[in-house]
Amino acid sequence: MDKKISKPNSKLNGQISIPSDKSISHRAVIFSCLANGTSVIKNFSKGQDPLSTLSICQKLGMTTEFKDDLYITSCGKLIFPDTELYCGNSGTTMRLMTGILAGQNFNSILTGDESLSKRPMKRIITPLSLMGAKIKSNNEKAPLEICGQNLHGITYSSPIASAQVKSSILLAGLFAEGRTTVTEPYLSRNHTELMLSYMDADITVNDLSTSVTRSQLTPKTIEIPGDISSAAYFIAAALIVPNSEIILKNVGLNPTRTGILDVFKKMGADIVILDRRTISNELIGDLKIKYSDLNGCTIEGNIIPRLIDEIPVIAVIATQAQGQTVIKDAQDLRNKESDRINTIVTELKKLGANIEETSDGIIINGKTKLQGGVEVETFHDHRLAMSLYIAGLLCTKEILIKNFEWVKISFPEFESLFKTLLT
Ligand code: S3P
């Protein structure tokens, strides 16, 4: 489905609740599948990626009932799935499930769509193999054939700050003999650690190192925060559409995810956090955002994992900031649903942005009037689609976003919710 976007006639105004966090939704389902009894998940995501995880866990024996909330019942032991397990577009599903399946007493096969089948799996195959896992792959890419084994714990220093890698190893550690410890160069999102602890696993965190031993999880009621990565598009829109003022309710504010707030504030954004609270071990709050004059800044080092999924929309906003914005140390962006360094630079150039690709990031010179009047591609990447929608709000002429339907991967409600804020 192609989508036409043009400059809105009005400001953004009003208050909305941000839909469920994708990363936490995956973990809520997977960990409930590992617990013995019934878990209740409140505010489960409607995105395609968490639904891929749900469907796989059903094939592994868990039963589900949707009332207002999602009820998951499991006996805490996985059963042999007599079919391939399809992860769709979801890297989180494939990497986390590989960790779990590596230590089962049956074999399994994980497959993915065209984009997922191009993404690197060596980053999990290497450490899991050190634990004794047997995984066959297609040149270190999906499909992955996992031959269940008895695993043993390892101490692993991860070369990259990746929550998917860290979580894959820790989940394998729940089924391994002895202790498993992962250390990462910078802290990546820690939802796995927080939820495993909430569900009574034997887990300890010490700065950049996390350790687990074999554990049986306790079923719980898990309330999922709104996704700050989805909120990012609304924050961005309010900052650039003149006279806007919005409130976003129930946004996850886990410090491993709030790099975008730090960066926007450094650029001069008027963002205020209201009513901070904790639900199911995760910090949340409401955000008040007003249209702001912005300045460029440098984004590098340990903040990168804290905003990795928001870099495409930050690049859009940087076109409207005075001066230069430099994004460095973000080479892993090339391994996402698309090569996001290349794809966002290519598409924003078509709109007239002054933007350049570097090997590990992006340089943007602002402030530029985006012209539009062209077609842009989404490269089957939900975050590209939403970032280009925000760019479309700035263009002097209408733009056509090809294959906009990819937003369904994380945020099917994106456009309908956006329109409720146009007054
Ligand atoms: C995710 C971790 C991030 C992020 C992805 C979701 C997760 O990937 O980009 O969208 O749920 O663990 P990496 O941690 O591998 O960079």
Residues whose N, C-alpha, C, O or C-beta is under 5 A from the ligand:
A	BS01	S3P	S23 T92 A161 S162 A163 Q164 V165 S188 I308 D309
